[in-house]
């Protein structure tokens, strides 16, 4: 249907009015001008985009320092002003003050001295114990390394050194964080009723996983009989300790392996295969 002149005039006027109201619209639009319009639009402003990027960068840098330790669950933040013991249980994220180290892989539970805390992911050489104020500890004077099977607590080379290394690490800051898998409101326990946990020491250089530290120093083994989620990290740290001949590895792998008890060799002989599988 052909438009009447009156309708045509009205349509033309409306179109002109619409073009006047919309910046940058019209058949003679310059592409450069269009780009300038977009650049000046606050929705697409480059400065605002940089702000978004800055926020993303800030969130990346604010990632928890505990994440690098490879625990299966994130470490929860401590309440403001929290002091040990918090929350008063051996549980994931707890803050406790360690007063006594028994050996290279076991510390006394400050909340219940009858239920020790066994470090996860690593195994330390056995040491002969002596009784001191506060409990039992490695005897640095006992160098009688028994390698006969059937002895309940045989002494092994570097057992005392391992215990001392853990003691020195915790002495940096005895108020440690606990990480673990939970069972019934507390950390899981083993058949000896010990709590199974990672102990994290807050140092000036950041949080240190005590299990990793002992292995890295060549004073403990990756406990491949009981794999943990971060076992590949421990295997790599142990590989490096062996290569660098630190601690028990100073005379080479063969000498160190030959000096441990048959009980230790029984599980450790599978170490390489289990480590390589986890490191893939």
C-alpha positions, 0 to 999 in steps of 0.5 A: 500500500502506497504511503500518503504524502503526509505519512511520508513526511512524518516517517522522514521526520521521525527517521531524522529525529532518531538519527539526531538522538543516537550518536554515531548513527547514520550512513556517513559514520566514520569507522574511526569515529565509531572506535572512538565512541566505543573507547569513551564508553564507560562500559568498555573503558580500558581503564575499567578493564585494567581495574578488573584485571587488577582485581583478578591479579589480587585474588591470585596473589592472595591464594593461601600459602598452604595450597602449595603443601598439597593437603587434600583439604584447604586450610581454614583461616584462623579466627581473628585473635585465635591462640593455641589451643584452638578450637581445643581438638586435634582437628583439621586447621587446629592451632596447638602448641607442641611442647615435646618431640618424641622422635622424627615422626611423632610428637606428644599431643599437648591436649592429651599426652596419652594420645600422640600425633603421628606425622603423615606421609613420612617415616623416620629412622627408629631411635633408642628412647630415653626418659626426660622431663615431659616424656620420652625422646631420642637418645643421642648417646645410643649408637648401638644400631641393631639390625636384627629382626624381632626387636620391638624398637630397634635403633637405626642410623640417623634416628636421633638426628631426625628427632633433633631436626624435628625438634629444631624446626618446631622450636622456630614456632611451637604454635603449629597448625594441624592438617588431616583427614577428619573422622568423627570430629577429630583427625583420623587415628591409627591402630595405636590410637595416635592421631594422624596429621600433618604438622605445619610450622609457621616460619619467617619464610612461610608455612613449612610442612614438617614431614616434607622438611624431614624427608628433604633433609635426608632424615626420613623416608616417603612412607609409601606403605600409606600413600597420601595425596601429596606423596609425589612431592615427598618422593621428589624431595627424597629423590633430591636428598639421595642425589645430593647425599644429604643426611642418611644418604651421605654414603650413597643409597646402598649404604643407607639401605643396608643399615636399616632394619629388615622391617624397614627394608621390607616395605621400602623395597617397593618405594621406587615403583610406588613413587614413580606411579605417583609422580607420573 
